[in-house]
């Protein structure tokens, strides 16, 4: 049996007493069990229609996996869970806003995205803390390297990079700025658009966190160097959203030169949310810099 190295040990969480409803909720060590609302977004090209399922499952969080059972009764009968999410290979876990669930948690595996929500925002926050307390040591043990909270994205979305956005009202382009897909054809198709406080990352589908030998020296993002593309914010001349699309326009100083990147989102609400989140990050980081400069 694998033994965790000292740098991936975690503290024991205190027991949290909550009202007893459909099931008993308690946080002991990194284990948690509860009835949660789950929204499954199976990550495929968002131009393809797919069934959206909003269901309640009995969730059981262990040292390495999140199990989703039909009910507490089926779990106690030791029936096989409907879904098992291996936390050690998760792409990312972050706080998220989803149209149906509103405030929730996004659990991204290499190929799928799960949105989960408890009965209250406070309980959902507690679930997020528990998921992170399992995710960090399980990834560290799996990869055999230290894992820091800073390597996880603050936000991430499933999008499709397109060469010809199908808009009802095309955006004016008097300077005839080319689409990035003409310069970088490999970018076209399904991607994950991810935000750090300091930069923007486009990640390929189906990737897993990597070990030390395959990482960039900064270890951020935590993937093999040919699995992602960094879009430094300093090169973004402007950005916006229109209909179901989020757009970024790269300036002349960027490594690829001036070009537009169009990301097709699941709906208009998601496109608007991406725009708002990027605005919020830029404003927040600008305020931090001002405080540092002003002492």
DRENDO-1510 file (C-alpha; in Angstrom, 1 decimal, always signed):
<recs>
REC; n; res; u; v; w
REC; 1; UNK; +0.0; +0.0; +0.0 .
REC; 2; UNK; +1.3; +3.5; -1.0 .
REC; 3; UNK; +2.3; +5.7; +1.8 .
REC; 4; UNK; +2.0; +9.4; +1.5 .
REC; 5; UNK; +5.2; +11.4; +1.7 .
REC; 6; UNK; +5.3; +14.1; +4.4 .
REC; 7; UNK; +4.7; +17.0; +2.0 .
REC; 8; UNK; +1.3; +15.7; +1.0 .
REC; 9; UNK; -0.1; +15.0; +4.5 .
REC; 10; UNK; -3.2; +16.9; +5.5 .
REC; 11; UNK; -4.6; +18.2; +8.7 .
REC; 12; UNK; -7.6; +16.6; +10.3 .
REC; 13; UNK; -10.7; +18.7; +9.8 .
REC; 14; UNK; -12.9; +19.4; +12.7 .
REC; 15; UNK; -16.4; +17.9; +12.9 .
REC; 16; UNK; -19.1; +20.3; +11.6 .
REC; 17; UNK; -22.5; +19.9; +13.1 .
REC; 18; UNK; -25.3; +20.5; +10.7 .
REC; 19; UNK; -29.1; +20.0; +10.8 .
REC; 20; UNK; -30.1; +16.4; +10.3 .
REC; 21; UNK; -32.4; +16.2; +7.2 .
REC; 22; UNK; -32.4; +13.5; +4.6 .
REC; 23; UNK; -29.0; +12.2; +5.7 .
REC; 24; UNK; -26.4; +12.9; +8.4 .
REC; 25; UNK; -23.7; +15.3; +7.3 .
REC; 26; UNK; -20.4; +15.4; +9.0 .
REC; 27; UNK; -16.9; +16.3; +8.1 .
REC; 28; UNK; -14.4; +14.0; +9.6 .
REC; 29; UNK; -10.8; +14.0; +8.3 .
REC; 30; UNK; -11.4; +14.4; +4.5 .
REC; 31; UNK; -14.6; +12.3; +4.3 .
REC; 32; UNK; -18.0; +13.8; +3.6 .
REC; 33; UNK; -21.4; +12.4; +2.7 .
REC; 34; UNK; -24.5; +14.2; +1.6 .
REC; 35; UNK; -27.4; +14.3; -0.9 .
REC; 36; UNK; -26.3; +16.7; -3.6 .
REC; 37; UNK; -27.9; +18.1; -6.8 .
REC; 38; UNK; -25.6; +17.1; -9.7 .
REC; 39; UNK; -25.7; +18.5; -13.2 .
REC; 40; UNK; -23.7; +16.5; -15.7 .
REC; 41; UNK; -22.1; +18.2; -18.7 .
REC; 42; UNK; -20.4; +15.5; -20.7 .
REC; 43; UNK; -17.6; +17.3; -22.4 .
REC; 44; UNK; -18.0; +17.1; -26.1 .
REC; 45; UNK; -18.1; +19.7; -28.9 .
REC; 46; UNK; -20.6; +22.2; -27.6 .
REC; 47; UNK; -22.0; +22.5; -31.1 .
REC; 48; UNK; -23.4; +19.0; -30.7 .
REC; 49; UNK; -26.7; +18.7; -28.9 .
REC; 50; UNK; -26.5; +16.5; -25.8 .
REC; 51; UNK; -28.8; +15.5; -22.9 .
REC; 52; UNK; -28.6; +17.6; -19.8 .
REC; 53; UNK; -29.3; +15.8; -16.6 .
REC; 54; UNK; -30.1; +17.4; -13.3 .
REC; 55; UNK; -30.4; +14.7; -10.6 .
REC; 56; UNK; -29.8; +14.2; -6.9 .
REC; 57; UNK; -27.3; +11.6; -5.8 .
REC; 58; UNK; -26.0; +10.5; -2.5 .
REC; 59; UNK; -22.3; +11.6; -2.6 .
REC; 60; UNK; -19.6; +9.9; -0.6 .
REC; 61; UNK; -16.1; +11.5; -0.6 .
REC; 62; UNK; -13.2; +9.2; +0.4 .
REC; 63; UNK; -9.4; +9.6; +0.4 .
REC; 64; UNK; -9.1; +9.5; -3.3 .
REC; 65; UNK; -12.5; +9.2; -5.0 .
REC; 66; UNK; -15.9; +10.9; -5.0 .
REC; 67; UNK; -18.7; +8.2; -5.3 .
REC; 68; UNK; -22.2; +9.1; -6.5 .
REC; 69; UNK; -24.9; +6.6; -5.4 .
REC; 70; UNK; -28.6; +6.5; -6.2 .
REC; 71; UNK; -29.4; +6.9; -2.5 .
REC; 72; UNK; -28.0; +6.4; +0.9 .
REC; 73; UNK; -29.9; +3.1; +1.0 .
REC; 74; UNK; -28.1; +1.7; -2.1 .
REC; 75; UNK; -24.8; +2.8; -0.7 .
REC; 76; UNK; -25.3; +1.0; +2.6 .
REC; 77; UNK; -26.3; -2.1; +0.6 .
REC; 78; UNK; -22.8; -1.8; -0.9 .
REC; 79; UNK; -24.2; -1.5; -4.5 .
REC; 80; UNK; -21.8; -0.2; -7.0 .
REC; 81; UNK; -22.0; +3.6; -7.3 .
REC; 82; UNK; -23.4; +5.1; -10.5 .
REC; 83; UNK; -20.3; +7.3; -10.9 .
REC; 84; UNK; -16.8; +7.2; -9.5 .
REC; 85; UNK; -14.6; +10.3; -9.9 .
REC; 86; UNK; -10.9; +9.7; -9.3 .
REC; 87; UNK; -9.8; +12.9; -7.5 .
REC; 88; UNK; -6.1; +12.2; -8.2 .
REC; 89; UNK; -6.5; +12.6; -12.0 .
REC; 90; UNK; -9.0; +15.5; -11.9 .
REC; 91; UNK; -8.3; +18.3; -14.3 .
REC; 92; UNK; -9.6; +21.0; -11.9 .
REC; 93; UNK; -12.0; +21.8; -9.1 .
REC; 94; UNK; -13.3; +25.4; -8.7 .
REC; 95; UNK; -16.2; +27.5; -7.6 .
REC; 96; UNK; -18.6; +28.0; -10.5 .
REC; 97; UNK; -21.8; +29.7; -11.6 .
REC; 98; UNK; -24.1; +27.5; -13.7 .
REC; 99; UNK; -27.4; +28.6; -15.2 .
REC; 100; UNK; -29.6; +25.9; -13.5 .
REC; 101; UNK; -27.8; +25.4; -10.3 .
REC; 102; UNK; -26.5; +29.0; -9.9 .
REC; 103; UNK; -23.7; +29.0; -7.4 .
REC; 104; UNK; -22.1; +25.5; -7.4 .
REC; 105; UNK; -18.8; +23.6; -7.7 .
REC; 106; UNK; -17.3; +22.4; -11.0 .
REC; 107; UNK; -15.5; +19.1; -10.8 .
REC; 108; UNK; -13.6; +18.6; -14.1 .
REC; 109; UNK; -12.2; +15.2; -15.0 .
REC; 110; UNK; -10.0; +14.8; -18.1 .
REC; 111; UNK; -13.1; +14.3; -20.3 .
REC; 112; UNK; -16.2; +15.4; -18.3 .
REC; 113; UNK; -17.5; +18.2; -16.2 .
REC; 114; UNK; -19.7; +17.7; -13.2 .
REC; 115; UNK; -21.5; +20.6; -11.4 .
REC; 116; UNK; -22.6; +19.9; -7.8 .
REC; 117; UNK; -24.6; +21.8; -5.3 .
REC; 118; UNK; -25.7; +21.2; -1.7 .
REC; 119; UNK; -28.9; +22.7; -0.2 .
REC; 120; UNK; -27.2; +25.9; +0.9 .
REC; 121; UNK; -24.3; +28.0; -0.3 .
REC; 122; UNK; -22.6; +27.5; +3.1 .
REC; 123; UNK; -22.8; +23.7; +2.7 .
REC; 124; UNK; -21.6; +24.0; -0.9 .
REC; 125; UNK; -18.6; +25.9; +0.3 .
REC; 126; UNK; -17.9; +23.2; +2.9 .
REC; 127; UNK; -18.0; +20.6; +0.1 .
REC; 128; UNK; -15.5; +22.7; -1.9 .
REC; 129; UNK; -13.1; +22.8; +1.0 .
REC; 130; UNK; -13.4; +19.0; +1.5 .
REC; 131; UNK; -12.9; +18.3; -2.2 .
REC; 132; UNK; -9.7; +20.4; -2.2 .
REC; 133; UNK; -8.5; +18.7; +1.0 .
REC; 134; UNK; -8.7; +15.4; -0.9 .
REC; 135; UNK; -7.6; +16.6; -4.3 .
REC; 136; UNK; -4.3; +18.0; -3.2 .
REC; 137; UNK; -2.9; +15.0; -1.4 .
REC; 138; UNK; -4.3; +12.4; -3.8 .
REC; 139; UNK; -2.8; +14.2; -6.8 .
REC; 140; UNK; +0.5; +14.5; -4.9 .
REC; 141; UNK; +0.6; +10.8; -4.0 .
REC; 142; UNK; -0.4; +9.8; -7.5 .
REC; 143; UNK; +2.2; +11.9; -9.3 .
REC; 144; UNK; +4.9; +11.7; -6.6 .
REC; 145; UNK; +5.5; +15.5; -6.4 .
REC; 146; UNK; +4.4; +18.4; -4.2 .
REC; 147; UNK; +1.0; +19.9; -5.2 .
REC; 148; UNK; +0.2; +23.5; -4.3 .
REC; 149; UNK; -3.3; +25.1; -4.3 .
REC; 150; UNK; -1.9; +27.8; -6.7 .
REC; 151; UNK; -1.7; +25.2; -9.6 .
REC; 152; UNK; -5.5; +25.0; -9.8 .
REC; 153; UNK; -7.4; +27.3; -12.1 .
REC; 154; UNK; -9.6; +30.0; -10.5 .
REC; 155; UNK; -12.1; +29.5; -13.4 .
REC; 156; UNK; -12.4; +27.1; -16.3 .
REC; 157; UNK; -15.0; +26.4; -19.0 .
REC; 158; UNK; -15.6; +23.9; -21.8 .
REC; 159; UNK; -15.6; +25.8; -25.1 .
REC; 160; UNK; -15.1; +25.2; -28.8 .
REC; 161; UNK; -12.6; +27.4; -30.7 .
REC; 162; UNK; -14.1; +28.3; -34.1 .
REC; 163; UNK; -12.7; +29.8; -37.3 .
REC; 164; UNK; -16.1; +31.2; -38.5 .
REC; 165; UNK; -18.4; +32.3; -35.7 .
REC; 166; UNK; -22.1; +32.1; -36.8 .
REC; 167; UNK; -23.4; +35.4; -35.6 .
REC; 168; UNK; -26.9; +36.9; -36.3 .
REC; 169; UNK; -25.2; +40.3; -36.4 .
REC; 170; UNK; -21.5; +39.9; -37.4 .
REC; 171; UNK; -19.1; +42.1; -35.4 .
REC; 172; UNK; -17.5; +44.9; -37.5 .
REC; 173; UNK; -13.9; +44.1; -38.5 .
REC; 174; UNK; -12.7; +47.1; -40.4 .
REC; 175; UNK; -9.0; +46.2; -39.9 .
REC; 176; UNK; -9.6; +42.8; -41.3 .
REC; 177; UNK; -8.0; +41.1; -38.3 .
REC; 178; UNK; -7.6; +37.4; -39.1 .
REC; 179; UNK; -9.0; +34.5; -37.1 .
REC; 180; UNK; -6.4; +32.8; -34.9 .
REC; 181; UNK; -7.4; +29.4; -36.4 .
REC; 182; UNK; -5.9; +30.4; -39.7 .
REC; 183; UNK; -2.6; +31.0; -38.0 .
REC; 184; UNK; -2.9; +28.1; -35.5 .
REC; 185; UNK; -5.2; +25.4; -37.0 .
REC; 186; UNK; -4.5; +23.1; -34.1 .
REC; 187; UNK; -6.4; +25.4; -31.8 .
REC; 188; UNK; -9.6; +24.8; -33.5 .
REC; 189; UNK; -12.1; +22.5; -31.8 .
REC; 190; UNK; -12.8; +21.5; -28.2 .
REC; 191; UNK; -10.7; +23.3; -25.6 .
REC; 192; UNK; -10.9; +24.3; -22.0 .
REC; 193; UNK; -10.6; +28.0; -21.4 .
REC; 194; UNK; -8.9; +28.6; -18.0 .
REC; 195; UNK; -8.2; +31.7; -15.9 .
REC; 196; UNK; -5.4; +32.2; -13.4 .
REC; 197; UNK; -5.1; +35.5; -11.6 .
REC; 198; UNK; -2.1; +36.4; -13.8 .
REC; 199; UNK; -2.8; +34.7; -17.2 .
REC; 200; UNK; -5.1; +32.8; -19.5 .
REC; 201; UNK; -4.6; +29.1; -20.5 .
REC; 202; UNK; -6.2; +27.1; -23.4 .
REC; 203; UNK; -6.0; +23.4; -22.5 .
REC; 204; UNK; -6.6; +20.3; -24.7 .
REC; 205; UNK; -9.3; +17.8; -24.1 .
REC; 206; UNK; -8.5; +14.6; -22.2 .
REC; 207; UNK; -5.3; +15.7; -20.4 .
REC; 208; UNK; -4.2; +14.7; -16.9 .
REC; 209; UNK; -1.9; +16.4; -14.4 .
REC; 210; UNK; +1.8; +15.6; -15.1 .
REC; 211; UNK; +4.8; +14.6; -13.0 .
REC; 212; UNK; +7.8; +16.9; -12.4 .
REC; 213; UNK; +9.8; +15.7; -15.4 .
REC; 214; UNK; +7.1; +16.8; -17.9 .
REC; 215; UNK; +6.2; +20.2; -16.2 .
REC; 216; UNK; +7.2; +23.8; -17.0 .
REC; 217; UNK; +9.8; +25.0; -14.4 .
REC; 218; UNK; +7.1; +27.1; -12.7 .
REC; 219; UNK; +4.8; +23.9; -12.4 .
REC; 220; UNK; +1.9; +26.1; -13.6 .
REC; 221; UNK; -0.2; +24.9; -15.2 .
REC; 222; UNK; +0.3; +21.4; -14.0 .
REC; 223; UNK; +0.2; +19.7; -17.4 .
REC; 224; UNK; +2.7; +18.6; -20.1 .
REC; 225; UNK; +3.9; +21.6; -22.1 .
REC; 226; UNK; +2.4; +20.4; -25.4 .
REC; 227; UNK; -1.0; +20.1; -23.8 .
REC; 228; UNK; -1.8; +23.8; -23.3 .
REC; 229; UNK; -1.2; +27.2; -24.8 .
REC; 230; UNK; -0.7; +30.3; -22.6 .
REC; 231; UNK; -2.3; +33.6; -23.7 .
REC; 232; UNK; -0.7; +36.3; -21.6 .
REC; 233; UNK; -3.1; +39.0; -20.6 .
REC; 234; UNK; -0.6; +41.7; -21.5 .
REC; 235; UNK; -1.1; +40.8; -25.2 .
REC; 236; UNK; -4.9; +41.0; -25.2 .
REC; 237; UNK; -5.9; +44.3; -26.8 .
REC; 238; UNK; -9.6; +43.8; -26.1 .
REC; 239; UNK; -12.2; +41.1; -25.3 .
REC; 240; UNK; -16.0; +40.8; -25.3 .
REC; 241; UNK; -19.0; +38.5; -25.8 .
REC; 242; UNK; -21.7; +38.4; -28.4 .
REC; 243; UNK; -24.5; +35.9; -28.5 .
REC; 244; UNK; -23.0; +32.5; -27.5 .
REC; 245; UNK; -19.4; +33.6; -28.2 .
REC; 246; UNK; -16.6; +34.9; -26.1 .
REC; 247; UNK; -14.0; +36.8; -28.1 .
REC; 248; UNK; -10.4; +37.9; -27.4 .
REC; 249; UNK; -8.4; +40.1; -29.8 .
REC; 250; UNK; -4.6; +39.7; -29.5 .
REC; 251; UNK; -2.4; +42.7; -30.1 .
REC; 252; UNK; +0.4; +43.1; -32.6 .
REC; 253; UNK; +3.0; +42.5; -29.9 .
REC; 254; UNK; +1.7; +39.0; -29.2 .
REC; 255; UNK; +3.9; +36.0; -30.3 .
REC; 256; UNK; +1.3; +35.1; -33.0 .
REC; 257; UNK; +0.7; +38.7; -34.0 .
REC; 258; UNK; -2.7; +40.4; -34.2 .
REC; 259; UNK; -5.6; +37.9; -34.4 .
REC; 260; UNK; -9.1; +37.1; -33.0 .
REC; 261; UNK; -10.0; +34.1; -30.9 .
REC; 262; UNK; -13.6; +33.1; -30.9 .
REC; 263; UNK; -14.8; +30.6; -28.3 .
REC; 264; UNK; -18.3; +29.1; -28.8 .
REC; 265; UNK; -19.9; +28.6; -25.4 .
REC; 266; UNK; -22.9; +26.5; -24.3 .
REC; 267; UNK; -25.2; +29.5; -24.2 .
REC; 268; UNK; -25.2; +33.3; -24.0 .
REC; 269; UNK; -25.2; +33.2; -20.2 .
REC; 270; UNK; -21.9; +31.3; -20.2 .
REC; 271; UNK; -20.3; +33.7; -22.7 .
REC; 272; UNK; -21.4; +36.6; -20.5 .
REC; 273; UNK; -20.1; +34.9; -17.3 .
REC; 274; UNK; -16.6; +34.4; -18.9 .
REC; 275; UNK; -16.5; +38.1; -19.9 .
REC; 276; UNK; -17.6; +39.2; -16.3 .
REC; 277; UNK; -15.1; +36.9; -14.6 .
REC; 278; UNK; -12.2; +38.1; -16.7 .
REC; 279; UNK; -13.2; +41.7; -16.0 .
REC; 280; UNK; -13.4; +40.9; -12.3 .
REC; 281; UNK; -9.9; +39.4; -12.3 .
REC; 282; UNK; -8.3; +42.3; -14.2 .
REC; 283; UNK; -9.9; +44.9; -11.8 .
REC; 284; UNK; -8.9; +42.9; -8.7 .
REC; 285; UNK; -5.3; +42.4; -9.8 .
REC; 286; UNK; -5.0; +46.1; -10.8 .
REC; 287; UNK; -6.1; +47.1; -7.4 .
REC; 288; UNK; -3.5; +44.8; -5.8 .
REC; 289; UNK; -0.7; +46.4; -7.9 .
REC; 290; UNK; -1.9; +49.9; -6.9 .
REC; 291; UNK; -1.7; +49.0; -3.3 .
REC; 292; UNK; +1.8; +47.6; -3.7 .
REC; 293; UNK; +3.0; +50.7; -5.6 .
REC; 294; UNK; +1.3; +53.1; -3.0 .
REC; 295; UNK; +2.7; +51.1; -0.1 .
</recs>
